[in-house]
Amino acid sequence: MPIPRTTAIVCTLIAGAAAPMLAQAPQRIHAVEWTFAGGYFHPTSTSGQAGTLSLTRKPSWIGSSHLNFYAPGGRLGFEISAGYAPERIRQTSTGGGAAGSRRTNMLFGTAKVVLGRSPRLSGVSYMVGGGLGLMHRQKSVLDSDASATNLGGALSLMIRIPLDGQVGLRLDAQDIIYSADYGLGSKMRNDLFLTAGLGVSW
């Protein structure tokens, strides 16, 4: 059945009016991203000594969150992150017998400048970062009755695989570098935080 001339004219006018509105619809620019992640904490230089007890820091699970701000151009950004790791301490007596284990209940955070290919650009993102790292143990490695805080540097690598226009799979590796004495002299330590999570950007 032929379309009436009046109907065709009305449809043409509506389409013409809608086209500019669709063209001007706001696009997601991915200027901000918030990520929730979980993964694996791996300490290095794990040995310590507290009186007659030999101490060993053990790996543990971690939970973390990352908040990113990406500059126009897709090459520069800023990230702050925070998380928790129980960090188990194995204790062994001088005679070699096991003396149980305990947790430090460690909180950590970083603030970094990140460079690379950000989610502002389409496709897979990858960025490296550097800045400050902070670790606060509610029960210190040497004394479960005292807390301890260490400030140092932080390095990171992020890979983000987009799942749709807003959500992406984030893979992060962070290294907090700091100096601490766990009863065997002050040493530089590199504690690694490896996580995977979902990032939502807008």
N, C-alpha and C positions, 0 to 999 in steps of 0.2 A: 504494500500500500504506500503510495507516495506521501512524503512528509509535507505537511502544509507549509507554505512559504513563511508565514508568521512564526511558526515554531522553529524553523531553521534559523531565522534571523535572531530570535531570542537566545537560542543555544550558542550561536556564534558570539553574541555580545557577552554572555556569561563566561564563555571560555576565554575571551579576550581580556575580561576584567580579572579573572582568576590567575592568569599566567604571571603578571607582575608580582602578585601576592606570593605565589609559590616560589618565584625566583628570589624574593626577598626574605623567605623563611629563614630563621636563624639556624646555622649549622653548628654541630658540635665542634668546638675548636680544641678540646682536650688540653685546656690550660691548667686544670687541676685534676689530680688523681689521688684516690684514697684506696689503699690496699690492705687487706687482712690476710695474714699468712701464718704458716706453721712449718716447722722443720727441725733441724739438727744443729746442736751446739757442740763444737769440737775444740777443747782447750789444748794449748801447747805448753811446753815446759811445765809439766803437770806435777812434778815432785815437790814435796815440802816437808818440814820437820817442826813439830811442836812438842818440846820436851822429849819424852821417850816414845812419842808416837810418830811414825812415818806417815805422811799424808800423800794421797794421790787424787788429783782432780779427774773426774770421770766425765765422759760425754753425757748429754741429756737432750730431751726434746725442748723446743722453744715455741713460743707464740709471739707474734710481732705485728705491728701496724706501721705503714709508711704513708706519709702525706707529701705529695710532690706538687711543685709549682713550675710550669714550663713556660719559658719566654717565647715570644713570637720568633719565627724562623725555624723552630724545631731542633735547635742544636744545644741549647743551654737551659739549665733548670736548677732548682734548689729543693733539697729533700730533708725532712726531719723524720726520724723513726724512733720507735720505742718498743720494748718487749720484755719478756720474762723467761728465765730459764731456771729450773730448780738446782742445777749443778751439784751433783753428788760428790762428797768427799769420802774416800775410803781410808780408814785408819787401821794401821798395823803396828803392834807393839814391837819394841826393840828385839824381843825374843823371837819374833816372826809370827806370833799368833794374831789372828784377826781381832780387832777391837771395835768392830761395827762400822757403820757409815752414818753420815748426816748430810743435810742439804744446806746450801748457802742462801737459797731463795734470791737469786740475782735479778736485779732490774738493770736494763741497759738502754742507752739512747745514743743517737748520732744526729749531727747536723752537717750536711755536706753540699757542696756545689757539684752538679753533675753535668757531664758533657757527652755528646754523641748524637744519636738520632732519637728524638723524643716522640711520644704519641701524637704530637701535633702533625707529624708527617705520616702518611698512610703506610701500611705494611708493618713488618716486624720492627720493634724498637730495641735499641741497645745503647746503654750509657755507662760510663765509668764515673766514679765520684771520689772526692777527697774532702776531709774536714775533721771535725772533732768527735770523739767518742767518750762516753761516760759509762762506768760500770759501778753499781752500788749493790753490795752484798749485805743483806739484812743480818746474816750471820757470817762473819768473816772466815776466810780459809783457816786461819790460825786459831781463832777463838770464837766459839759458837755463842758466847755471851756478849760479843761486841760486833758492831757493824763496821764496814770499811768501804771507802769510795776511791776509785781510780779514774783519773782523767788522762786521756791520751789522744792519739790520732785515729782516724778511720779511713779505710779504703773500701771501695765497693764496685761491683759489676752487676748490672741489671739487664735482663733480656725479657721483653714483653711480646707475647704473641696475641694479636687481636682475635677475639671470638665473635664479636659483632661490632657495631658502630660505637659502643660505649664500654664494653667489658673486655678485659684481656687477662690472659694467664701470665702471671709475673713469676720469674725465677730470679732470686737475689742471692748474692754472696757478699758478705761483709766481713772485714777483718779489723778488729779493734786492737791497736798496738799501744801498749802501756808498759811501764816499769813497776815491778812489785817485788817485795821480799817475802817469801813464804817460808822463812826459817833457814834457808840455805844461801842467803845473799841476794842482793837485788839483781834482777834479770829483766831483759826486755822480753815481752810475751806477745804472741799473736793468737788471739782467740777468734775462731771462725764461726760465723753464723750463716747457715745455708737454709734458705726457705723457698717455699712455693706457695702461691696464693692467687686470689682474684683481685684485680684492680678495676675500680669503676672511675671513669673519667668524664668530665663535663666542661 
